[in-house]
Structures are given as C-alpha cells and as structure tokens.
Amino acid sequence: MANLPSKRSSSKDITAFLATAARTPALSQVKGRLIFAVDATMSRQPAWDVATEIQSDMFEVAQSLGGLAVQLVWFRGRGEFEASQWTTAPSALAARMRTVNTRSGFTQLRRVLAHAREEARRTKVGALVYVGDCFEENPEVVAKEAAALALLGVPAFMFHEGDEPGAAAMFRDIARLTHGVYARFDAGAARQLRDLLRAAAVYATGGSVALKADAERAGGEVLRLSRAMHGNP
C-alpha cells in the first residue's frame, strides 16, 4: 500500500512513545505557563541553536511541580513576528524551533510585551522569558508596554547575551517594571543559559517559594537569579 509507512515501529519504540505520552500532561492539567520569546534576527543563530537543544530542561524541572506549558515567540526580518501554540511537550517545541532560521532585522521587544499582555488577559501566565542581545526601539514606548504587563502580574525574565549597553539598560528597566529579573550570559554558554531557563520554569510553575528551594539545591546561576528576584545582592 502506497500510504503505509515503509518501516514498522519496534515494540521498544512503541513502549518509549507511550511512556513519553503518559508523562506529558494535557494543557488543562499544567500548573504553570511560560512564554519563551527569542530574538531570531541574524546575530542570534548560535544562541538560537543552543536554546533549541536545552529547552527540554524547562519541562523536566517543572514536571514535579505540576507541569509546564510553553509558548514560543520569535521575531526576525522585516516585521516578521510569530507565536506558536501552547505545548507541554519539549519534543514539539524543539521541532518548531528547528524550522526557524534567523534573518536580519530589527528588534521587536514592544510586540513581545504586547503579545504577552494579551495572552495573560486570556489565561494565567506565570512568566515571560526573553532572550536577546540588542535593543533598537523607543525606550519610552517599550517601558509603557512593560508597565501594562506588570499590572497583570507577569514578571519578565530578561536574559541578555553579551554586554551591549543600550540593551542592558532597557532589559534591566523591563525587569524592574515587571518585578522580574535581569541576567547576562556569555555567547555560547549553554550551561549558563540552561540554568537560567530552568530557574524561570521553576518560578512559572511553583512561584518564588519553589524558586528559592530549587536555588538552594542548585546554587550557581539559579541561586544568583533567585537572590535577584527576592531583592538580595
């Protein structure tokens, strides 16, 4: 038959698939929701590839806290802006990320914040995570969007690749306005970014109490982020 698969799945493959499906909660069952926004302009390809490979850690760490749903948001090119469906499966999110190639263009952080605000009006969003390296917009306009998001109780975790001063200033301001946190990571530092994303997932799922408990176990970047979230140096 022309439409039948050319290779049958083994019993081992089927068992693994069913085990994964059993561990994947339905959207209605998850305790936390996180918007994962990534700058996909041309300079971001290395960090995009790293984020694609490590994003599953967000789901893993949140599983014991009640499960996590993630929505991927990205922008690139001339005004191209996309948001995926919510998913509770890391394989689905990774597959979607692998279809995206970075493309030159300007930042669209204002649209990210506006989108997060609209999502939070429809359903509870535990956190917004933003990963980017530069900022090319009107600071006052973006700050107003951040303040509007803050009214809905959504903290922004602003993860800054590199040390571009303008981006650092704006990202810090957004974190302050939304009662979130700013953290810088080095280009290619997969372990550093992994720890930051895990910490954000813990907060989105279990709140500040869960983040503090996880930070005491994990130390490192997670502990620094937790302390910043709680106003400690």
Legacy VTK file of the C-alpha trace (Angstrom):
# vtk DataFile Version 3.0
C-alpha trace
ASCII
DATASET POLYDATA
POINTS 233 float
0.000 0.000 0.000
1.454 3.353 -1.027
0.319 5.227 2.076
1.681 2.795 4.632
4.985 3.555 6.395
7.974 1.767 4.850
9.333 0.781 8.274
7.388 -0.628 11.173
7.994 0.650 14.669
9.539 -1.859 17.023
7.877 -2.799 20.284
10.660 -0.882 22.040
9.856 2.278 20.032
6.148 1.954 20.783
6.792 1.424 24.502
9.038 4.501 24.616
6.420 6.586 22.799
3.642 5.514 25.160
5.828 6.188 28.201
6.580 9.699 26.936
2.910 10.359 26.183
1.932 9.221 29.677
4.349 11.724 31.217
3.148 14.625 29.050
0.331 16.492 30.811
-2.614 17.953 28.940
-2.807 21.739 28.692
-5.730 21.766 31.115
-3.649 19.912 33.708
-0.491 22.008 33.842
0.188 24.264 36.779
2.414 26.783 35.004
2.547 28.649 31.689
5.636 30.347 30.335
6.098 32.485 27.223
9.541 31.799 25.745
10.449 34.743 23.498
13.655 34.681 21.483
15.202 37.285 19.212
15.704 35.485 15.862
17.485 38.263 14.000
20.681 37.324 12.175
23.172 37.735 15.038
21.230 35.260 17.142
21.787 31.953 15.283
24.334 30.432 17.726
22.205 31.228 20.789
19.052 30.045 18.983
20.706 26.679 18.307
21.766 26.375 21.934
18.287 27.270 23.200
16.767 24.656 20.899
18.929 21.917 22.380
18.422 22.808 26.042
14.776 23.917 26.153
13.628 20.462 27.327
15.174 21.203 30.729
12.387 23.724 31.380
9.760 20.995 31.101
11.800 18.490 33.081
12.366 20.694 36.108
8.697 21.798 36.152
7.274 18.283 35.946
7.497 17.566 39.673
5.867 20.940 40.418
2.753 20.293 38.365
3.824 20.566 34.744
4.577 23.397 32.345
3.073 24.699 29.111
5.319 26.824 26.896
4.537 29.147 24.018
7.380 30.040 21.671
7.506 33.615 20.371
10.089 34.951 17.933
10.701 37.825 15.552
13.038 38.387 12.612
13.291 40.048 9.203
11.095 42.986 8.238
8.404 42.889 10.868
8.026 39.105 10.927
6.561 38.094 14.285
5.301 34.626 15.194
3.811 32.862 18.219
3.344 29.103 18.425
0.536 27.173 20.041
0.961 26.312 23.707
2.658 22.948 24.186
3.549 20.680 27.091
5.938 18.540 25.022
9.617 19.509 24.722
9.930 17.484 21.508
7.189 19.568 19.875
8.814 22.831 20.927
12.244 21.689 19.714
10.783 20.595 16.379
9.189 24.020 15.923
12.416 25.817 16.814
14.383 23.750 14.306
12.193 25.041 11.487
13.173 28.658 12.219
16.253 30.231 10.680
17.491 33.593 11.864
17.102 36.524 9.489
18.401 40.089 9.605
16.041 42.694 11.011
15.312 44.996 13.917
14.234 44.069 17.424
10.511 43.847 18.258
10.551 43.779 22.028
7.484 46.031 22.247
5.464 43.457 20.301
6.721 40.682 22.567
5.486 42.522 25.646
2.163 43.426 23.999
1.646 39.805 22.979
2.422 38.573 26.493
-0.133 41.055 27.849
-2.835 39.761 25.527
-2.068 36.149 26.428
-2.167 36.978 30.141
-5.616 38.508 29.701
-6.870 35.181 28.319
-5.180 32.817 30.763
-2.775 32.975 33.678
0.842 33.290 32.550
3.486 32.574 35.166
6.403 34.308 33.471
7.781 35.806 30.282
11.299 34.757 29.322
13.096 36.926 26.776
16.467 36.014 25.257
18.170 38.695 23.183
21.358 40.655 22.631
20.391 44.152 21.486
17.679 46.821 21.568
16.661 49.162 18.704
13.304 50.666 19.710
11.792 53.626 21.529
12.559 53.084 25.238
9.520 55.035 26.458
7.075 53.055 24.327
8.581 49.739 25.421
8.572 50.796 29.064
4.838 51.558 28.841
4.195 48.049 27.500
6.228 46.587 30.352
4.218 48.564 32.903
0.968 47.307 31.359
2.236 43.722 31.586
3.153 44.274 35.223
-0.476 45.102 36.036
-1.345 41.516 35.043
1.253 40.069 37.398
3.600 38.648 34.762
7.303 39.046 35.627
9.787 39.279 32.750
12.991 37.259 32.955
15.293 39.260 30.690
18.269 37.117 29.650
20.882 39.217 27.892
23.504 37.642 25.658
26.625 39.791 25.640
27.039 43.253 27.126
25.575 45.819 24.696
24.933 48.852 26.960
21.652 50.008 25.412
20.138 46.540 25.663
21.392 46.114 29.224
19.737 49.364 30.320
16.393 48.547 28.677
16.331 44.916 29.788
17.041 45.961 33.371
14.246 48.520 33.214
11.746 45.953 31.941
12.762 43.533 34.687
12.319 46.270 37.292
8.933 47.398 35.987
7.516 43.853 35.859
9.095 42.711 39.147
11.153 40.235 37.164
14.898 39.791 36.883
17.760 40.670 34.541
20.625 38.267 33.943
23.501 38.350 31.488
25.040 35.281 29.885
28.018 34.813 27.592
27.701 33.777 23.950
27.928 30.000 23.650
27.497 29.439 27.392
24.987 26.590 27.160
25.237 25.622 30.821
24.663 29.198 31.947
21.605 29.674 29.747
20.257 26.239 30.739
20.372 27.180 34.424
18.625 30.496 33.764
15.830 28.859 31.762
15.342 26.152 34.394
15.035 28.801 37.095
12.419 30.698 35.087
10.452 27.483 34.560
10.501 26.734 38.274
9.178 30.207 39.032
6.459 29.993 36.364
5.268 26.688 37.804
5.823 26.988 41.536
6.368 30.675 42.265
9.019 32.324 44.414
8.903 29.662 47.130
9.719 26.895 44.644
12.450 29.001 43.036
14.094 29.690 46.385
14.041 25.989 47.324
15.457 24.964 43.938
18.140 27.633 44.126
19.370 26.359 47.483
19.884 22.929 45.903
21.305 24.046 42.566
23.454 27.042 43.526
25.273 28.864 40.720
23.199 30.883 38.264
19.935 29.665 39.783
20.924 30.958 43.222
22.033 34.313 41.810
18.779 34.668 39.910
16.719 33.740 42.957
18.518 36.302 45.081
17.955 38.975 42.448
14.270 38.023 42.262
13.979 38.433 46.029
15.877 41.729 46.101
19.109 40.360 47.544
22.539 41.068 46.031
LINES 1 234
233 0 1 2 3 4 5 6 7 8 9 10 11 12 13 14 15 16 17 18 19 20 21 22 23 24 25 26 27 28 29 30 31 32 33 34 35 36 37 38 39 40 41 42 43 44 45 46 47 48 49 50 51 52 53 54 55 56 57 58 59 60 61 62 63 64 65 66 67 68 69 70 71 72 73 74 75 76 77 78 79 80 81 82 83 84 85 86 87 88 89 90 91 92 93 94 95 96 97 98 99 100 101 102 103 104 105 106 107 108 109 110 111 112 113 114 115 116 117 118 119 120 121 122 123 124 125 126 127 128 129 130 131 132 133 134 135 136 137 138 139 140 141 142 143 144 145 146 147 148 149 150 151 152 153 154 155 156 157 158 159 160 161 162 163 164 165 166 167 168 169 170 171 172 173 174 175 176 177 178 179 180 181 182 183 184 185 186 187 188 189 190 191 192 193 194 195 196 197 198 199 200 201 202 203 204 205 206 207 208 209 210 211 212 213 214 215 216 217 218 219 220 221 222 223 224 225 226 227 228 229 230 231 232
